Amino acid sequence: MIFLEIFNKNKFVLICITLFLYMLLNLLEGERGLISYLEKRETVKQLNKNKLIAIKQLNEIEKQNNLLTGVIDADYLEILYREKFMVGKKNEKIFIN
């Protein structure tokens, strides 16, 4: 009974407080909230880093492909031969990274 009297007297204030709390929670939480925004921003940063790494790897592979096609680069073939088969010349010291 007392609750109903308080509710009837302060109906407008209670509705405003309820709406304010609802809007505040939606602003912070939810699909388009602040927390979700920060998580998505971090995801975008990580994807941009991955994109740059992939571009660098692609450029390196294209460079190697160009060295092996068309006019054959003898120096590059020698480097590949030494790395893959671990072959060296007589009295030559080989250091592996």
Residue pairs with C-beta under 8 A, 6 or more apart in sequence:
7 14
26 33
27 33
27 34
28 34
28 35
29 35
29 36
30 36
64 76
67 73
67 76
68 76
68 77
81 87
82 88
82 94
86 94
86 96
88 94
